Amino acid sequence: KKYYQAIFGVEKEYRLSKVAKISAFMYGQDEINVIYCDALDTIQQEISGKIVLVDEETIDILVANPPFAVDGFLTTLSKSQREHYTLFNDAMDAKKQSNIQCFFIERAKQLLAPKGIAAIIVPSSVLSNSDATHIGSREILLKHFDIVALVELGSGTFGKTGTNTVILFLRRKHQQPPESEQYFNRVTDWFNPIKAGDDVYNDRHFIERYCGHINIPFEQYETLLNGEPSAALLAHELFVDYQNNFDKSSDIRNLATQKFFKAYSAEHQQAELNKRFLAYLHGIEQDKLYYFVLAYTNPQKVLVILAEIDGICSTDILVFRFENQELAKFYAYYFLSKPFNDEVLRGVSGQQLPRTSWNYMQAIKIPVPDLKIQQTLVTQIAAFEQQIAAAQKIIAGAASRKQAVLKHYL
């Protein structure tokens, strides 16, 4: 029961919160705290005569399936609560803002304890949309989380919506002060001109990796850091695009009409434009290099899984019961196989929530070999599982043995 008491479920829709409470009771888990409130607001409710409050930075495991694209969701929050989010600003129209999924990412950052883990289902557009709210949510991901895995689901996962979705598996960073602040300061230092005779950059390897990423030699990029971008650097396609965008910007077009600028000599005008272009380049490249470093220093390779089919999420559970329990566990391999799943998908029908009917499922013939082959299968698969278990044990102990060797010789 103490484990159930440590579980909190938050649901804004009253009917669903009641269903969750009843389900917990029916499964003998009524100690679970099901809280009826908005997860973006302060999470608290009186349960069994006492106030249950979920404090920030206290959650070890967080699983969220937030709604997508809800117009005006910010209007349900108080002004002080809206200002609790860095994604919110006074220029934002709360009535028109609909990117609730982005705010749930920041809410996860607020609630998770250091090293806490999260699995959040969001539209795939969270990883690509270019508006300020989506960009801000990606900045939160890079600054405050280790990205463990991304699982892209098919467009049919949520039925008629047709929304492509992705599950973000994240781990809350724990270092204090945050590494993101340290790297921000480091990148800022890089874009200050190097003193005469000092050509050493702390963490230079990050800059070199970035240069490799954008396919520009470090020696050429270094001229930008020193405040005097070379002609060779400016000739690169990337920097030619920067120049074109700079020349077409409203700030520069307006500058050309200003009386004080027209009074400058041609040489003075060019010097002013060069100064502003350098500031423009520094602003863009400093931002890009900073987030490159945050992504590059993710402590592990990110596992990316792409769904092979447009699967369907469902709360339905189909239970298979076998008289031969020894054989039953091996049929899990068959149920996960492509032939079985292809056969199931052939029976899918419906528009809003496509699914396979029970009658169709019952008609699927499951191959059952004769007893002698069953015994052979059980013996062979059991042997393979023993080998897998032994290999996993070796892998699990490899890290400690490596450390012991290093400690012995070093």
VENLINKA-V845898 format. One record per helix or strand of 2 or more residues. SS is the DSSP state (a for helix, b for strand). FROM is the first residue (numbers start at 1). LEN is the number of residues. If there is no record, write none. Layout:
BEGIN
{{SS;FROM;LEN} {SS;FROM;LEN}}
END
This chain:
BEGIN
{{a;2;4} {b;8;4} {a;14;13} {b;33;4} {b;44;4} {b;50;4} {b;59;6} {a;73;4} {a;79;4} {a;100;12} {b;112;12} {a;124;4} {a;132;13} {b;145;9} {a;159;3} {b;165;8} {a;179;12} {a;204;11} {a;218;8} {a;231;4} {a;237;12} {a;250;6} {a;259;4} {a;266;31} {b;303;4} {a;325;4} {a;331;5} {a;338;8} {b;348;2} {b;355;2} {a;358;6} {a;371;39}}
END
